[in-house]
Amino acid sequence: MPEPKLTKYASGKKLGDHDSPEKSLDYNESEESLSYGLGNCRPGFLQVFNNSKFLLVLLCAFACVQGFVINGINNVNTSSYERRFGLASSEVGIISSSYDISAGILVLPISFYGLRGHKIKMLTIGLAVMALGSFLMALPHFTTGLYEWGQNETSLCAKGNVSECEKGDSTLSNYLYVLIGGQLLHGAGGTTLYTIGVACIDDNVVSRTSPLYVALMYAFAALGPAIGYVLGGYFLDLYVDFEAVSSDVMTLTNKDPRWVGAWWLGFVIAMGLAILLIIPLLALPRELPSAKEVRANRVSEAHKTENCDDIGNSFTDAHRVLWRLLKNPTLICIAMAASSEGIVLSGFATFIPKFIQNQYGQTAGYSAMLTGFLVVPGAISGQIIGGYICRRFSLKIRGMLRLSLVTCLICVATAAGFWARCPQDNIAGVSVHYSDSQSDTVLPSPELKSECNAQCNCDLDQYSPVCGIDRIQYFSPCHAGCQTSNDGKYSACACINETISFPNQTHGAEDGNCNSVCPMMYVFLCLFFITVLLTFISGTPTTMVVLRCVPESQKSFAMGVQWAFARFLGTIPGPILFGTVIDSACLIWKKQCGVKTSCWIYDNDAMGRSIFLVGMGIKIVSSFFFFLSSVVYKPPPSRDVLDKAVNLEKEVSSGGEKEKNGSTTMLNGDAMVTNEAREDGGIDNPHASDLY
């Protein structure tokens, strides 16, 4: 008789299969260790918090803070990073990708250590690391001094004076590495939530309630970005140095391209919230008083099969499980589809506020709020609708794959919303010629210098647009050749023919853009909401396919494999790719001492066209992998076929019916069960009917 298998528990003690489940966990700790409190301070009135409901409250708050800072505050600050630290969009994309880099590297080690480690302490450490990451993200604001937007410089035409090059602000670009470091810490701390946190809920909550608890935690994780977009948009309407500069002396407005909002404030709030959660979370015991009963019931209900061979119970078996999963064509196709979807989602989440701001002439704060009002409801609604469709029509794997394919193909059409853009502003030297130019041809490339401002020594360090009375926009009063100013109005502008064409005007230009009404933004917003909704409808079916196309014992590891693909092939390169595409549409770069930093003016047509082509191309790739996965998928035999196969196998083993080449013929030759089918969840797998 074979020796019963042994299972190692957290205390290091081994328990035989037939031992009492109550003895499975022995920490050699007193009853006090399972009470709520810190050290020897565990008063009775605090024990009201020693339950699964309070654990859920803390984890929901953790999830909300994580979503608030990562998918909310960080994404709305894209333009602020560029303007404040002189960064290109591709560099800002690296900041966003840093979260996924650390999360992708640490997810497997952290989740494995969590099998035996102190889960509550690991979650507390994760919160502390998150707080440290937010501190690092906000640190540059307190170490760089006040923001210089050109308030001490004249923007008028200064003939004969050559300004000296100042390299003082050029070192601000080095803060890129500080921001990357903060995001790396965010990724390391946030990874514990969706690995250790979910496992902690499952350990302390009964099976019938655990899914509801996890769903509530995910709901708060989706609420966090909504708060981040709205609150972050409000912060961007506050001046970056509002705590040090009086609003009475501030002449810059949030509509000015030089404006930088209070990008750092959201990180300070996130750091404070994370610190506040550390103490109540750390006061929880290693396990709740209800954990013993939960564990006992689950042990008594567990079903064991002889064909599992304990694969995956030891870390040394990881390579065997991984190799087996990599040979599953359906799983690999789904992982590749998730990767391409990750490129689109991460790229759009990072740069859509910037796209709205530049395409439709909105402020950074208002663009962030619009994005939040679109993305978060669309994502939540899409997940709910996708789950409802799967349940309402009892979709199997192929049905779910077809649903994902259809929604992906429709997204290719709705991506045409990126063509709904406003016409490029008439900017002298960029989209139209200067008035003194005799050429009527299209500008081959932007050239801000002309005969009318050749002696003005204008530079590209500060973009302060003015609108001429000829309804042409100029990069600055200097580039318009203006020599005098009075309360935001400029006259004696050499590049504007003031007296002949406009004899009744007392000035030639005034501060600001030449605003024009463009209703196309609302067309884009509607189509973009539909795109987000359809994209997230396929989220639930894709997850269910991953869980169903692998054997029961390999489900969690299969999810890890899919996330690894999605991060390293999707969410990491996504922001960098979209940032590079946006940089390619730049017409006028900010230059400090001849070095390009951030972009001042974009070619709106080129930006919209490029993002549409990239987004459409990636959606087509996703559609291809969804289609391919439905083709390569081979469902196991149905339950009726399996029952007949078992009966027939019993007859064969007792000297009964036929057996041919190691395979059993059944159901009049309509189905075959081979040894390979048995290994992949066939006869010996009691959950085989759940695999299709």
ZANU-78170 format. One line per field, with one value per residue (C-alpha): residue number from 1; x, y, z; residue in one letter. Coordinates in pm, whole numbers, plus 50000, padded with zeros to 5 digits. Layout:
<atoms>
resi [NUM:...] .
xx [X:...] .
yy [Y:...] .
zz [Z:...] .
resn [A:...] .
</atoms>
This chain:
<atoms>
resi [1:2:3:4:5:6:7:8:9:10:11:12:13:14:15:16:17:18:19:20:21:22:23:24:25:26:27:28:29:30:31:32:33:34:35:36:37:38:39:40:41:42:43:44:45:46:47:48:49:50:51:52:53:54:55:56:57:58:59:60:61:62:63:64:65:66:67:68:69:70:71:72:73:74:75:76:77:78:79:80:81:82:83:84:85:86:87:88:89:90:91:92:93:94:95:96:97:98:99:100:101:102:103:104:105:106:107:108:109:110:111:112:113:114:115:116:117:118:119:120:121:122:123:124:125:126:127:128:129:130:131:132:133:134:135:136:137:138:139:140:141:142:143:144:145:146:147:148:149:150:151:152:153:154:155:156:157:158:159:160:161:162:163:164:165:166:167:168:169:170:171:172:173:174:175:176:177:178:179:180:181:182:183:184:185:186:187:188:189:190:191:192:193:194:195:196:197:198:199:200:201:202:203:204:205:206:207:208:209:210:211:212:213:214:215:216:217:218:219:220:221:222:223:224:225:226:227:228:229:230:231:232:233:234:235:236:237:238:239:240:241:242:243:244:245:246:247:248:249:250:251:252:253:254:255:256:257:258:259:260:261:262:263:264:265:266:267:268:269:270:271:272:273:274:275:276:277:278:279:280:281:282:283:284:285:286:287:288:289:290:291:292:293:294:295:296:297:298:299:300:301:302:303:304:305:306:307:308:309:310:311:312:313:314:315:316:317:318:319:320:321:322:323:324:325:326:327:328:329:330:331:332:333:334:335:336:337:338:339:340:341:342:343:344:345:346:347:348:349:350:351:352:353:354:355:356:357:358:359:360:361:362:363:364:365:366:367:368:369:370:371:372:373:374:375:376:377:378:379:380:381:382:383:384:385:386:387:388:389:390:391:392:393:394:395:396:397:398:399:400:401:402:403:404:405:406:407:408:409:410:411:412:413:414:415:416:417:418:419:420:421:422:423:424:425:426:427:428:429:430:431:432:433:434:435:436:437:438:439:440:441:442:443:444:445:446:447:448:449:450:451:452:453:454:455:456:457:458:459:460:461:462:463:464:465:466:467:468:469:470:471:472:473:474:475:476:477:478:479:480:481:482:483:484:485:486:487:488:489:490:491:492:493:494:495:496:497:498:499:500:501:502:503:504:505:506:507:508:509:510:511:512:513:514:515:516:517:518:519:520:521:522:523:524:525:526:527:528:529:530:531:532:533:534:535:536:537:538:539:540:541:542:543:544:545:546:547:548:549:550:551:552:553:554:555:556:557:558:559:560:561:562:563:564:565:566:567:568:569:570:571:572:573:574:575:576:577:578:579:580:581:582:583:584:585:586:587:588:589:590:591:592:593:594:595:596:597:598:599:600:601:602:603:604:605:606:607:608:609:610:611:612:613:614:615:616:617:618:619:620:621:622:623:624:625:626:627:628:629:630:631:632:633:634:635:636:637:638:639:640:641:642:643:644:645:646:647:648:649:650:651:652:653:654:655:656:657:658:659:660:661:662:663:664:665:666:667:668:669:670:671:672:673:674:675:676:677:678:679:680:681:682:683:684:685:686:687:688:689:690:691:692] .
xx [50000:50155:50256:50010:50125:50248:50161:50385:50215:50331:50472:50698:50495:50388:50036:49924:49618:49418:49520:49275:49255:49241:49599:49718:49829:50046:50233:50321:50152:49905:49544:49654:49844:49512:49367:49374:49647:50019:50264:50120:49861:49552:49259:48921:48738:48961:48852:48550:48794:48928:48709:48696:48480:48744:49010:48799:48770:49149:49216:48953:49122:49460:49319:49163:49489:49684:49446:49433:49809:49906:49621:49488:49736:50032:49840:49699:50046:50188:50202:50318:50618:50715:50681:50830:51132:51187:51103:50989:50672:50876:51061:50733:50626:50924:50798:50461:50620:50842:50548:50491:50862:50900:50556:50632:50969:50848:50504:50618:50867:50622:50330:50542:50677:50323:50234:50431:50498:50307:50056:49947:50306:50375:50074:50194:50540:50376:50186:50504:50686:50393:50417:50792:50731:50480:50728:50995:50756:50672:51031:51143:50892:51060:51419:51397:51299:51024:50908:51054:50818:50989:50833:51165:51232:51102:50921:50940:51157:51501:51709:52082:52075:52187:52062:52307:52244:52158:52198:52054:51728:51886:51966:51596:51575:51782:51479:51349:51542:51386:51037:51129:51253:50924:50725:50948:50866:50496:50514:50696:50445:50131:50211:50134:49772:49662:49861:49893:49580:49350:49503:49456:49084:49051:49230:49000:48661:48432:48417:48069:48156:48514:48421:48202:48484:48731:48478:48433:48809:48831:48544:48737:49044:48841:48709:49065:49151:48816:48902:49256:49145:48890:49096:49415:49244:49146:49505:49634:49425:49624:49958:50253:50397:50063:50191:50479:50350:50055:49773:49761:50094:50036:49980:50003:49672:49596:49524:49881:50102:50368:50131:50228:49971:50021:50119:50290:49991:49825:50138:50157:49794:49855:50159:49957:49670:49909:50077:49739:49650:49974:49897:49541:49655:49963:49747:49566:49687:49860:49520:49170:48985:48761:49054:49072:48710:48748:49054:48886:48588:48804:49024:48721:48571:48886:48887:49212:49294:49571:49683:49790:50127:50157:50276:50302:50308:50682:50875:51105:50807:50755:50955:50752:50424:50553:50663:50327:50144:50368:50261:49896:49828:49502:49665:49957:49726:49518:49835:49949:49607:49622:49968:49854:49550:49787:49980:49665:49528:49850:49928:49583:49564:49892:49845:49472:49462:49753:49582:49261:49459:49652:49389:49098:49270:49159:49345:49542:49304:48985:49138:49218:48863:48714:48937:48827:48459:48507:48758:48645:48268:48350:48587:48353:48048:48245:48352:47996:47845:48107:48036:47660:47677:47887:47641:47323:47412:47619:47911:48177:48537:48471:48174:48384:48660:48410:48269:48620:48688:48368:48423:48783:48681:48418:48690:48881:48588:48530:48900:48812:48721:49084:49013:48758:49003:49003:49192:49545:49570:49709:50052:50295:50597:50439:50116:50105:50362:50446:50264:50588:50649:50582:50534:50191:50322:50280:50552:50801:50902:50838:51051:50975:51231:51141:51263:51027:51178:51528:51684:51482:51699:51394:51446:51235:51288:50941:50619:50394:50149:49981:49692:49738:49452:49503:49377:49717:49882:50248:50485:50559:50542:50906:50830:50553:50813:50628:50826:50580:50323:50045:49846:49870:49828:50113:50177:50446:50454:50667:50523:50163:50046:49847:49783:49687:49468:49330:49331:49077:49280:49504:49713:49853:49826:49713:49802:49656:49561:49329:49046:48799:48494:48536:48255:48452:48574:48231:48231:48568:48456:48151:48347:48628:48382:48243:48599:48677:48348:48406:48768:48672:48379:48637:48817:48595:48566:48944:49002:48750:48913:49248:49092:48904:49159:49407:49380:49243:49577:49742:49487:49665:49999:49831:49703:50058:50188:49925:50011:50381:50313:50078:50327:50652:50502:50215:50194:50569:50634:50286:50347:50695:50554:50272:50510:50743:50451:50344:50701:50716:50430:50614:50666:50837:51057:51150:51525:51761:52108:52032:51920:51567:51361:50979:50749:50566:50356:50230:50100:49746:49674:49988:49925:49566:49660:49953:49761:49473:49701:49891:49573:49394:49697:49728:49353:49387:49671:49449:49169:49407:49513:49152:49062:49368:49294:48943:49093:49362:49138:49039:48764:48777:48505:48164:48040:47825:48121:48337:48081:48056:48435:48466:48207:48372:48714:48582:48456:48792:48980:48756:48821:48539:48531:48793:49101:49298:49652:49613:49292:48931:48668:48335:48001:47987:48321:48209:48466:48806:48967:49342:49612:49682:49322:49350:49655:49487:49183:49003:48877:49065:48985:48657:48637:48679:48335:48449:48730:48523] .
yy [50000:50334:50574:50862:51189:51457:51823:52083:52364:52704:52585:52333:52042:51764:51633:51303:51282:51125:51360:51598:51926:52124:52015:52133:52474:52501:52827:52754:53083:53167:53259:53622:53598:53557:53874:54223:54459:54532:54351:54318:54588:54386:54534:54369:54662:54637:54277:54410:54467:54111:53976:53929:54238:54472:54287:54353:54723:54756:54567:54772:55088:54949:54874:55219:55395:55177:55257:55623:55674:55432:55447:55786:56048:55918:55914:56265:56408:56319:56675:56812:56579:56691:57061:57069:56847:56892:56533:56383:56172:55855:55924:55976:55640:55480:55622:55453:55126:55110:54997:54693:54614:54568:54406:54157:54062:54024:53870:53506:53528:53725:53494:53186:53324:53414:53045:53008:53363:53599:53743:54036:54148:54115:54335:54588:54592:54639:54942:55087:55040:55207:55503:55527:55522:55809:56003:55955:56066:56390:56458:56651:56926:57002:56985:57182:57528:57741:57681:57927:57990:58302:58555:58739:58749:58983:58824:59133:59182:59289:59399:59387:59203:58842:58649:58429:58060:57942:57574:57582:57402:57143:56921:56885:56608:56393:56373:56121:55856:55964:55929:55589:55482:55587:55384:55080:55099:55138:54819:54626:54732:54704:54349:54215:54330:54112:53806:53798:54007:53778:53471:53631:53677:53318:53190:53367:53369:53074:52952:53076:53432:53461:53550:53837:53974:53957:54125:54411:54457:54476:54724:54958:54902:55042:55328:55445:55556:55740:55942:55990:56130:56369:56485:56490:56707:56950:56959:57043:57359:57467:57630:57399:57633:57749:57702:57945:58190:58418:58403:58784:58810:58513:58627:58282:58102:57733:57786:57895:57618:57704:57627:57346:57230:57085:56742:56645:56693:56363:56168:56341:56246:55886:55861:55988:55745:55451:55540:55568:55215:55056:55050:54906:54644:54548:54504:54211:53865:53621:53466:53558:53348:53217:53079:52748:52665:52778:52559:52260:52276:52311:52017:51799:51900:51877:51623:51439:51251:51007:51169:51503:51374:51682:51886:52246:52183:52247:52538:52286:52171:52518:52445:52130:52316:52605:52374:52200:52533:52660:52355:52458:52642:52797:52947:53088:53245:53404:53530:53689:53848:53983:54122:54316:54442:54550:54766:54956:54988:55108:55345:55503:55526:55717:55957:56008:56316:56462:56375:56558:56854:56904:56800:56998:57285:57189:57249:56964:56947:56937:56676:56455:56484:56398:56092:55976:56022:55805:55536:55427:55388:55226:54977:54883:54855:54647:54397:54362:54325:54068:53859:53888:53773:53471:53374:53458:53243:52984:53037:52771:52843:52879:53104:53328:53343:53441:53712:53851:53834:54021:54300:54336:54371:54633:54829:54850:55049:55268:55358:55587:55836:55947:56101:56332:56610:56986:57167:57279:57636:57889:57935:58159:57965:57631:57582:57911:58151:58483:58778:58912:58587:58589:58211:58050:57694:57462:57493:57208:57225:57461:57775:58041:58290:58533:58868:59051:58899:58811:59082:59001:58718:58506:58165:57852:57833:57968:57928:58231:58237:58557:58597:58863:59078:58896:58581:58420:58279:58353:58153:58457:58838:58826:58602:58844:59123:59317:59591:59735:59583:59705:59470:59165:59360:59420:59680:59779:59419:59398:59064:59192:59458:59660:59993:59888:59582:59679:60057:60068:59849:60001:59687:59417:59109:58991:58704:58360:58129:58221:58008:57857:57644:57277:57033:56729:56663:56531:56292:56159:56122:55917:55683:55649:55551:55277:55159:55135:54956:54695:54642:54556:54336:54079:54100:53856:53599:53603:53535:53250:53093:53089:52924:52663:52559:52420:52145:52239:52220:52465:52747:52996:52941:52979:53320:53408:53304:53516:53818:53772:53777:54075:54279:54210:54211:54455:54702:54763:54854:55011:55357:55373:55291:55547:55808:55756:55788:56115:56249:56177:56426:56712:57023:57262:57138:57335:57397:57490:57578:57397:57075:56945:56880:56870:56945:57277:57228:56905:56825:56730:56554:56341:56261:56147:55950:55775:55680:55550:55335:55195:55128:54970:54756:54625:54550:54349:54151:54084:53968:53731:53566:53537:53370:53144:53037:52924:52722:52543:52475:52110:52051:51738:51472:51558:51421:51154:51040:51025:50819:50569:50560:50479:50200:50061:50077:49876:49612:49599:49567:49271:49089:49253:49448:49568:49781:49907:50055:50200:50383:50304:50324:50456:50604:50423:50568:50927:51007:50881:50907:50861:50868:51226:51324:51161:51371:51695:51655:51361:51049:51091:51459:51506:51865:51777:51909:52250:52270:52363] .
zz [50000:49899:50171:50213:50063:50301:50284:50443:50626:50732:51063:50895:51031:50794:50791:50651:50432:50714:50994:51148:50953:51275:51341:51002:51125:51432:51471:51836:51919:52195:52135:52175:51844:51660:51813:51666:51781:51781:52010:52360:52296:52200:52396:52377:52222:51913:51842:51658:51368:51377:51098:50723:50666:50805:50605:50295:50384:50411:50087:49902:50028:49919:49572:49546:49638:49395:49108:49207:49181:48901:48651:48752:48875:48676:48347:48378:48441:48099:47963:48298:48306:47957:48022:48372:48311:47937:47842:47514:47496:47443:47769:47952:47809:47985:48315:48268:48157:48465:48679:48460:48443:48819:48853:48575:48723:49083:49036:49034:49326:49540:49467:49542:49870:49967:49979:50302:50419:50647:50400:50617:50670:50298:50220:50476:50320:49981:50111:50257:49926:49746:49985:49924:49549:49574:49788:49522:49247:49432:49542:49228:49303:49636:49505:49178:49297:49145:48791:48540:48248:48113:48348:48381:48010:47743:47453:47234:46932:47063:46769:46811:47147:47151:47453:47633:47659:48010:48082:48432:48350:48121:48419:48498:48242:48477:48706:48455:48649:48978:48829:48685:49028:49184:48932:48988:49359:49278:49072:49346:49613:49403:49290:49637:49615:49324:49430:49809:49867:49668:49834:50177:50110:49992:50304:50549:50375:50305:49947:49871:49983:49855:49492:49614:49830:49540:49308:49557:49579:49198:49192:49422:49205:48914:49128:49205:48849:48823:49132:49002:48666:48815:49112:48907:48646:48919:49049:48701:48708:49015:48944:49010:49277:49419:49774:49715:49453:49521:49270:49274:49094:48863:48505:48345:48283:48248:47876:47811:47665:47923:48211:48449:48703:49051:48917:49244:49474:49387:49480:49819:49887:49775:50003:50300:50236:50206:50535:50709:50597:50720:51094:51081:50830:51031:51342:51180:51292:51063:51004:51116:51376:51099:50896:51084:51006:50646:50605:50768:50537:50229:50325:50383:50047:49839:49561:49486:49171:49100:48775:48930:49052:49275:48976:49082:49457:49465:49319:49148:48940:48793:48478:48413:48447:48238:47958:47961:47939:47660:47456:47490:47160:47277:47585:47384:47124:47400:47568:47241:47192:47548:47475:47169:47361:47638:47393:47298:47652:47812:47524:47523:47903:47908:47617:47554:47783:47587:47256:47358:47485:47161:46907:47046:47226:47578:47902:48060:48357:48149:47914:48213:48346:48007:47987:48330:48246:47935:48023:48370:48301:47966:48127:48411:48182:47933:48198:48327:47978:47878:48187:48138:47775:47872:48145:47953:47652:47845:47612:47586:47489:47117:47183:47406:47147:46878:47104:47156:46782:46691:46945:46830:46465:46552:46736:46409:46268:46575:46581:46290:46563:46558:46217:46382:46441:46419:46144:46220:46348:46102:46260:46075:45959:46055:45861:45663:45524:45682:45527:45379:45191:44818:44800:44784:44798:45092:45352:45301:45669:45962:45956:46215:46083:45812:45683:45918:46234:46119:46338:46651:46789:46878:47037:47095:47469:47555:47356:47415:47125:47009:46768:46504:46379:46049:46234:46199:46510:46586:46803:47021:47003:46903:46605:46507:46511:46784:46961:47215:47448:47674:47898:47673:47348:47107:46840:46594:46471:46159:46047:46060:45815:46068:45895:45545:45600:45940:45974:46261:46499:46766:46812:46591:46815:47156:47389:47328:47046:46763:46903:46662:46740:46651:46740:46620:46975:47071:46776:46889:47251:47152:46926:47178:47452:47225:47155:47527:47596:47323:47425:47784:47681:47572:47909:48100:47814:47768:48138:48139:47833:48012:48317:48114:47854:48111:48375:48717:48897:48654:48643:48868:48697:48356:48466:48567:48225:48052:48268:48199:47823:47858:48058:47874:47523:47584:47868:47887:47519:47472:47625:47469:47124:47146:47287:46992:46749:46910:46903:46530:46478:46649:46435:46676:46962:47269:47254:47532:47409:47085:47258:47193:47504:47490:47198:47161:46848:46688:46344:46443:46115:46141:46508:46452:46142:46309:46623:46411:46197:46495:46694:46397:46312:46667:46681:46360:46520:46824:46595:46419:46745:46868:46538:46549:46906:46805:46519:46720:47020:47056:47313:47530:47496:47636:47970:47799:47595:47906:48096:47811:47787:48158:48133:47824:47985:48280:48042:47868:48199:48296:47973:47785:47465:47223:47271:46971:46978:47329:47234:47316:47045:47168:47066:46732:46629:46672:46945:47058:47400:47386:47648:47548:47619:47960:48045:47937:48157:48006:48182:48507:48548:48739:48610:48243:48160:48283:48032:47729] .
resn [M:P:E:P:K:L:T:K:Y:A:S:G:K:K:L:G:D:H:D:S:P:E:K:S:L:D:Y:N:E:S:E:E:S:L:S:Y:G:L:G:N:C:R:P:G:F:L:Q:V:F:N:N:S:K:F:L:L:V:L:L:C:A:F:A:C:V:Q:G:F:V:I:N:G:I:N:N:V:N:T:S:S:Y:E:R:R:F:G:L:A:S:S:E:V:G:I:I:S:S:S:Y:D:I:S:A:G:I:L:V:L:P:I:S:F:Y:G:L:R:G:H:K:I:K:M:L:T:I:G:L:A:V:M:A:L:G:S:F:L:M:A:L:P:H:F:T:T:G:L:Y:E:W:G:Q:N:E:T:S:L:C:A:K:G:N:V:S:E:C:E:K:G:D:S:T:L:S:N:Y:L:Y:V:L:I:G:G:Q:L:L:H:G:A:G:G:T:T:L:Y:T:I:G:V:A:C:I:D:D:N:V:V:S:R:T:S:P:L:Y:V:A:L:M:Y:A:F:A:A:L:G:P:A:I:G:Y:V:L:G:G:Y:F:L:D:L:Y:V:D:F:E:A:V:S:S:D:V:M:T:L:T:N:K:D:P:R:W:V:G:A:W:W:L:G:F:V:I:A:M:G:L:A:I:L:L:I:I:P:L:L:A:L:P:R:E:L:P:S:A:K:E:V:R:A:N:R:V:S:E:A:H:K:T:E:N:C:D:D:I:G:N:S:F:T:D:A:H:R:V:L:W:R:L:L:K:N:P:T:L:I:C:I:A:M:A:A:S:S:E:G:I:V:L:S:G:F:A:T:F:I:P:K:F:I:Q:N:Q:Y:G:Q:T:A:G:Y:S:A:M:L:T:G:F:L:V:V:P:G:A:I:S:G:Q:I:I:G:G:Y:I:C:R:R:F:S:L:K:I:R:G:M:L:R:L:S:L:V:T:C:L:I:C:V:A:T:A:A:G:F:W:A:R:C:P:Q:D:N:I:A:G:V:S:V:H:Y:S:D:S:Q:S:D:T:V:L:P:S:P:E:L:K:S:E:C:N:A:Q:C:N:C:D:L:D:Q:Y:S:P:V:C:G:I:D:R:I:Q:Y:F:S:P:C:H:A:G:C:Q:T:S:N:D:G:K:Y:S:A:C:A:C:I:N:E:T:I:S:F:P:N:Q:T:H:G:A:E:D:G:N:C:N:S:V:C:P:M:M:Y:V:F:L:C:L:F:F:I:T:V:L:L:T:F:I:S:G:T:P:T:T:M:V:V:L:R:C:V:P:E:S:Q:K:S:F:A:M:G:V:Q:W:A:F:A:R:F:L:G:T:I:P:G:P:I:L:F:G:T:V:I:D:S:A:C:L:I:W:K:K:Q:C:G:V:K:T:S:C:W:I:Y:D:N:D:A:M:G:R:S:I:F:L:V:G:M:G:I:K:I:V:S:S:F:F:F:F:L:S:S:V:V:Y:K:P:P:P:S:R:D:V:L:D:K:A:V:N:L:E:K:E:V:S:S:G:G:E:K:E:K:N:G:S:T:T:M:L:N:G:D:A:M:V:T:N:E:A:R:E:D:G:G:I:D:N:P:H:A:S:D:L:Y] .
</atoms>
